[in-house]
Each structure stands twice: as structure tokens, then as C-alpha cells.
Amino acid sequence: MDPAEQLEIETRIGGVLKSIFDPEIPVNIYDLGLIYEISVDDDHVAHITMTLTAPNCPMAEELVEEVKYKVGGTRGVKECDLKLTFTPAWDKSMLSEEAKLELGFL
């Protein structure tokens, strides 16, 4: 896969992730800073590394499944390999400017 196609797919995945909202905070998981890495390999497998706002999030399983399902269904992606991590731990500094504004932190 050429770099332009890879970038296009990764950008598309970013848009998909912006349509997924944390169940406890009215902001999408991308702007919340929960997505640490997005990459697509030559086999069109999307590799996502993400975290949660809290390790004991009651909706964790549903959120992870939603990400896998929606990213896996993105044009140009054959499947989604999702890794959940808590290193580094999420904190409010990871919020995008839009999320900080929406949540009243600016």
C-alpha cells in the first residue's frame, strides 16, 4: 500500500473514531484523547491503541467492541486489531482543544 492510501485510510479511521462517544462524557473518544495510535499495515489491518478514562469503566467492553466494529467496517480496512492500554494513564491534559471548550475547561 502506498503512503497516500495509508494516510487516507488512517484519516478515515480518525473520522470514524470521532463518531464514537464515551458513555459518561459527552465528547467523542478521539477528542477525549483516548486514542493513542492509529496505523494501517499493508494487509489493511487497522492497529488501534487506546485507553479509557478510568480502568474500571463499566462500559469498557461495549466501547471496545464499538471501536472494533466501526473501525473494522471502515472502507479500506479488513479488520481491526485493538490494544487497550493504561500506560500512560489518561488525564484531562489529553483532551483536544475542542473537548476542553465543550467541557468548560477553557
Residue frames as a rotation matrix with the C-alpha (Angstrom) as fourth column:
MET 1
0.590 0.808 0.000 0.00
0.808 -0.590 0.000 0.00
0.000 0.000 -1.000 0.00
ASP 2
-0.220 -0.692 0.688 1.39
0.615 -0.646 -0.452 3.40
0.757 0.324 0.568 -0.88
PRO 3
-0.818 -0.211 -0.534 1.79
0.571 -0.406 -0.713 6.13
-0.066 -0.889 0.453 1.79
ALA 4
-0.826 0.558 0.084 -1.01
-0.514 -0.805 0.296 8.26
0.233 0.201 0.952 0.32
GLU 5
-0.041 0.829 -0.557 -3.51
-0.178 0.543 0.821 5.38
0.983 0.133 0.125 0.54
GLN 6
-0.322 -0.171 -0.931 -2.34
0.795 0.486 -0.364 4.59
0.515 -0.857 -0.021 4.08
LEU 7
-0.984 -0.064 -0.169 -2.79
0.145 -0.840 -0.523 8.20
-0.108 -0.539 0.836 5.16
GLU 8
-0.546 0.837 -0.034 -6.25
-0.600 -0.362 0.714 8.33
0.585 0.410 0.699 3.55
ILE 9
0.064 0.555 -0.829 -7.38
0.269 0.791 0.550 5.19
0.961 -0.258 -0.099 5.42
GLU 10
-0.547 -0.340 -0.765 -5.91
0.811 0.010 -0.585 6.42
0.206 -0.940 0.270 8.72
THR 11
-0.964 0.254 0.085 -7.68
-0.261 -0.961 -0.092 9.77
0.059 -0.110 0.992 8.27
ARG 12
-0.191 0.930 -0.314 -10.95
-0.414 0.214 0.885 7.93
0.890 0.299 0.344 7.54
ILE 13
-0.099 0.086 -0.991 -10.46
0.701 0.713 -0.008 5.89
0.706 -0.696 -0.131 10.74
GLY 14
-0.923 -0.267 -0.276 -9.94
0.384 -0.657 -0.649 9.12
-0.007 -0.705 0.709 12.70
GLY 15
-0.661 0.742 0.107 -13.29
-0.623 -0.623 0.472 10.36
0.417 0.246 0.875 11.39
VAL 16
0.062 0.662 -0.747 -14.97
0.058 0.744 0.665 7.10
0.996 -0.084 0.008 12.43
LEU 17
-0.428 -0.311 -0.848 -13.46
0.814 0.274 -0.512 7.39
0.392 -0.910 0.136 15.92
LYS 18
-0.992 0.087 0.088 -14.87
-0.111 -0.941 -0.321 10.91
0.055 -0.328 0.943 16.20
SER 19
-0.231 0.967 -0.106 -18.35
-0.589 -0.052 0.807 9.38
0.774 0.249 0.582 15.83
ILE 20
0.110 0.191 -0.975 -17.90
0.543 0.810 0.220 7.19
0.832 -0.554 -0.014 18.94
PHE 21
0.119 0.035 0.992 -18.74
-0.538 -0.838 0.094 8.84
0.834 -0.545 -0.081 22.23
ASP 22
-0.900 -0.378 -0.217 -17.65
0.029 0.445 -0.895 7.97
0.435 -0.812 -0.389 25.74
PRO 23
-0.122 0.954 -0.275 -20.81
0.607 0.291 0.740 6.87
0.785 -0.077 -0.614 27.57
GLU 24
0.205 0.186 -0.961 -20.02
0.967 -0.189 0.170 9.02
-0.150 -0.964 -0.219 30.62
ILE 25
-0.331 -0.369 -0.868 -18.67
0.195 -0.927 0.319 12.18
-0.923 -0.064 0.379 28.98
PRO 26
0.654 0.735 0.181 -20.48
0.324 -0.057 -0.944 13.86
-0.683 0.676 -0.275 26.06
VAL 27
0.300 -0.654 -0.694 -17.31
-0.842 -0.523 0.129 14.03
-0.448 0.546 -0.708 23.92
ASN 28
0.887 0.014 -0.461 -16.05
-0.307 0.763 -0.569 11.63
0.344 0.646 0.681 21.26
ILE 29
0.843 -0.537 0.031 -13.22
0.350 0.591 0.727 9.27
-0.409 -0.602 0.686 22.19
TYR 30
0.255 -0.766 0.590 -10.82
0.861 -0.098 -0.500 10.85
0.441 0.635 0.635 19.67
ASP 31
0.167 -0.137 0.976 -11.13
-0.077 -0.989 -0.126 14.37
0.983 -0.054 -0.176 21.11
LEU 32
0.961 0.155 0.231 -11.06
-0.245 0.078 0.966 12.94
0.132 -0.985 0.113 24.63
GLY 33
0.095 -0.995 0.006 -7.53
-0.964 -0.093 -0.249 11.75
0.248 0.018 -0.969 23.87
LEU 34
0.470 0.151 0.870 -8.38
-0.544 0.825 0.151 8.07
-0.695 -0.544 0.470 24.38
ILE 35
0.967 -0.164 0.196 -6.79
0.255 0.604 -0.755 7.08
0.006 0.780 0.626 21.06
TYR 36
0.452 -0.878 -0.159 -3.02
-0.149 -0.250 0.957 6.75
-0.880 -0.408 -0.244 21.40
GLU 37
-0.659 -0.724 -0.203 -2.19
-0.373 0.081 0.924 5.29
-0.653 0.685 -0.323 17.99
ILE 38
0.666 0.738 0.110 -3.79
-0.210 0.326 -0.922 4.60
-0.716 0.590 0.372 14.62
SER 39
-0.452 -0.758 -0.470 -1.91
-0.722 0.002 0.692 2.70
-0.523 0.652 -0.548 11.93
VAL 40
0.776 0.630 0.040 -2.81
-0.449 0.594 -0.668 0.52
-0.444 0.500 0.743 8.98
ASP 41
-0.213 -0.896 0.389 -0.49
-0.226 0.433 0.873 -2.21
-0.950 0.098 -0.295 7.74
ASP 42
-0.733 -0.194 -0.652 -0.02
-0.658 -0.041 0.752 -3.50
-0.173 0.980 -0.097 4.18
ASP 43
-0.885 0.457 -0.095 -2.65
0.422 0.870 0.254 -6.20
0.199 0.185 -0.962 4.80
HIS 44
-0.394 0.735 0.551 -5.23
-0.219 -0.658 0.721 -3.45
0.893 0.163 0.420 5.54
VAL 45
0.166 0.359 -0.919 -5.39
0.861 0.402 0.312 -4.35
0.481 -0.843 -0.242 9.23
ALA 46
0.304 0.003 0.953 -6.05
-0.244 -0.966 0.081 -1.28
0.921 -0.257 -0.293 11.38
HIS 47
-0.205 -0.435 -0.877 -4.00
0.820 0.412 -0.396 -1.24
0.534 -0.800 0.273 14.58
ILE 48
0.329 0.416 0.848 -5.55
-0.180 -0.854 0.489 0.94
0.927 -0.314 -0.206 17.26
THR 49
-0.531 -0.404 -0.745 -4.04
0.715 0.259 -0.650 1.58
0.456 -0.877 0.151 20.68
MET 50
-0.016 0.619 0.785 -6.47
-0.183 -0.774 0.606 3.21
0.983 -0.134 0.126 23.07
THR 51
-0.942 -0.194 -0.275 -7.20
0.241 0.183 -0.953 3.74
0.235 -0.964 -0.125 26.73
LEU 52
0.152 0.986 -0.068 -10.22
0.729 -0.065 0.682 4.53
0.668 -0.153 -0.729 28.87
THR 53
0.184 -0.042 0.982 -10.88
-0.371 -0.928 0.030 7.48
0.910 -0.370 -0.186 31.16
ALA 54
0.073 -0.158 0.985 -10.81
-0.983 0.153 0.098 5.02
-0.166 -0.976 -0.144 34.09
PRO 55
-0.812 -0.484 -0.326 -9.56
-0.540 0.835 0.105 1.40
0.222 0.261 -0.940 34.26
ASN 56
-0.836 0.530 0.143 -12.80
0.328 0.690 -0.645 0.31
-0.441 -0.492 -0.751 35.95
CYS 57
-0.662 0.598 -0.452 -15.08
-0.735 -0.636 0.234 1.94
-0.148 0.487 0.861 33.36
PRO 58
-0.259 0.633 0.730 -18.34
-0.183 0.710 -0.680 -0.06
-0.948 -0.310 -0.068 33.48
MET 59
0.778 0.597 -0.196 -18.89
-0.252 0.010 -0.968 0.46
-0.576 0.802 0.158 29.74
ALA 60
-0.129 -0.967 -0.220 -15.36
-0.666 -0.080 0.742 -0.58
-0.735 0.242 -0.634 28.73
GLU 61
-0.538 -0.095 0.837 -16.33
0.312 0.901 0.303 -3.77
-0.783 0.424 -0.455 26.93
GLU 62
0.485 0.816 0.314 -19.10
0.664 -0.110 -0.740 -2.08
-0.569 0.567 -0.595 24.93
LEU 63
0.688 -0.294 -0.664 -16.82
-0.428 -0.903 -0.043 0.82
-0.586 0.314 -0.747 23.97
VAL 64
-0.423 -0.897 0.129 -14.02
-0.475 0.341 0.812 -1.52
-0.772 0.282 -0.570 22.83
GLU 65
-0.319 0.388 0.865 -16.49
0.636 0.764 -0.108 -3.61
-0.702 0.516 -0.491 20.80
GLU 66
0.757 0.625 -0.192 -17.95
0.317 -0.608 -0.728 -0.48
-0.571 0.490 -0.659 19.18
VAL 67
0.264 -0.755 -0.600 -14.46
-0.708 -0.574 0.411 0.71
-0.655 0.316 -0.686 18.16
LYS 68
-0.636 -0.530 0.561 -13.55
-0.084 0.770 0.632 -2.72
-0.767 0.355 -0.534 16.73
TYR 69
0.025 0.770 0.638 -16.85
0.742 0.413 -0.528 -2.96
-0.670 0.487 -0.561 14.84
LYS 70
0.847 0.386 -0.365 -16.85
0.110 -0.799 -0.591 0.56
-0.520 0.460 -0.720 13.39
VAL 71
0.087 -0.889 -0.450 -13.14
-0.756 -0.353 0.552 0.66
-0.649 0.292 -0.702 12.51
GLY 72
-0.585 -0.282 0.760 -13.35
0.101 0.905 0.413 -2.86
-0.805 0.319 -0.501 11.06
GLY 73
0.232 0.786 0.573 -16.19
0.801 0.180 -0.571 -1.66
-0.552 0.591 -0.588 8.83
THR 74
0.350 -0.189 -0.917 -14.28
-0.263 -0.960 0.098 1.37
-0.899 0.207 -0.386 7.55
ARG 75
1.000 0.013 -0.026 -13.60
-0.028 0.203 -0.979 1.44
-0.008 0.979 0.203 3.80
GLY 76
0.379 -0.917 -0.122 -10.08
-0.536 -0.110 -0.837 0.15
0.754 0.383 -0.534 3.17
VAL 77
-0.398 -0.466 0.790 -9.89
-0.916 0.244 -0.318 -1.82
-0.045 -0.850 -0.524 6.44
LYS 78
-0.256 0.261 -0.931 -10.13
-0.284 0.900 0.330 -5.63
0.924 0.349 -0.157 6.53
GLU 79
0.445 0.392 -0.805 -10.06
0.659 0.466 0.591 -5.95
0.607 -0.793 -0.051 10.31
CYS 80
0.447 -0.225 0.866 -9.29
-0.513 -0.857 0.042 -4.03
0.733 -0.464 -0.498 13.49
ASP 81
0.052 -0.534 -0.844 -6.57
0.714 0.611 -0.342 -5.09
0.698 -0.585 0.413 15.91
LEU 82
0.503 0.246 0.828 -7.30
-0.279 -0.861 0.425 -3.15
0.818 -0.445 -0.365 19.09
LYS 83
-0.307 -0.616 -0.725 -4.95
0.681 0.390 -0.619 -2.92
0.665 -0.684 0.300 22.05
LEU 84
0.770 0.547 0.327 -6.26
0.090 -0.601 0.794 -1.49
0.632 -0.582 -0.512 25.30
THR 85
-0.239 -0.913 -0.331 -3.60
0.678 0.087 -0.730 0.11
0.695 -0.399 0.598 27.50
PHE 86
0.871 0.452 -0.191 -3.45
0.450 -0.581 0.679 2.14
0.195 -0.677 -0.709 30.69
THR 87
0.162 -0.886 -0.435 0.11
0.532 -0.293 0.795 3.34
-0.831 -0.360 0.424 30.16
PRO 88
-0.969 -0.229 0.095 0.26
0.055 -0.573 -0.818 6.25
0.242 -0.787 0.567 30.14
ALA 89
-0.395 0.856 -0.333 -2.83
0.829 0.177 -0.531 6.73
-0.396 -0.486 -0.780 32.25
TRP 90
-0.115 0.455 0.883 -5.41
0.709 -0.585 0.394 9.09
0.695 0.672 -0.255 30.73
ASP 91
-0.337 0.150 -0.930 -5.81
0.751 -0.552 -0.361 12.54
-0.567 -0.820 0.073 32.26
LYS 92
0.603 0.756 -0.256 -7.50
0.484 -0.601 -0.636 15.80
-0.634 0.259 -0.728 31.32
SER 93
-0.029 -0.686 -0.727 -4.35
-0.389 -0.663 0.640 17.15
-0.921 0.302 -0.248 29.63
MET 94
-0.789 -0.285 0.544 -5.02
0.288 0.611 0.738 14.70
-0.542 0.739 -0.400 26.77
LEU 95
0.287 0.957 0.048 -8.28
0.608 -0.143 -0.781 16.43
-0.740 0.253 -0.623 25.81
SER 96
-0.351 -0.295 0.888 -8.28
0.891 -0.397 0.220 18.25
0.288 0.869 0.403 22.46
GLU 97
-0.998 -0.002 -0.064 -8.95
0.018 -0.968 -0.249 21.99
-0.061 -0.250 0.966 22.49
GLU 98
-0.444 0.893 -0.072 -12.48
-0.420 -0.136 0.897 21.27
0.792 0.429 0.435 21.20
ALA 99
0.058 0.449 -0.892 -13.16
0.576 0.715 0.397 18.85
0.815 -0.537 -0.217 24.06
LYS 100
-0.685 -0.359 -0.634 -11.79
0.728 -0.371 -0.576 21.29
-0.029 -0.856 0.515 26.66
LEU 101
-0.913 0.395 0.102 -14.04
-0.362 -0.900 0.244 24.01
0.188 0.186 0.964 25.27
GLU 102
-0.186 0.901 -0.393 -17.08
-0.220 0.351 0.910 21.69
0.958 0.256 0.133 25.18
LEU 103
0.123 0.184 -0.975 -16.49
0.762 0.612 0.212 20.56
0.636 -0.769 -0.064 28.76
GLY 104
0.883 0.305 0.357 -15.88
0.089 -0.855 0.511 24.10
0.462 -0.419 -0.782 30.02
PHE 105
0.537 -0.757 -0.373 -12.15
0.756 0.236 0.610 23.72
-0.374 -0.610 0.699 30.78
LEU 106
-0.456 -0.696 0.555 -11.15
0.859 -0.506 0.072 26.74
0.231 0.509 0.829 28.65
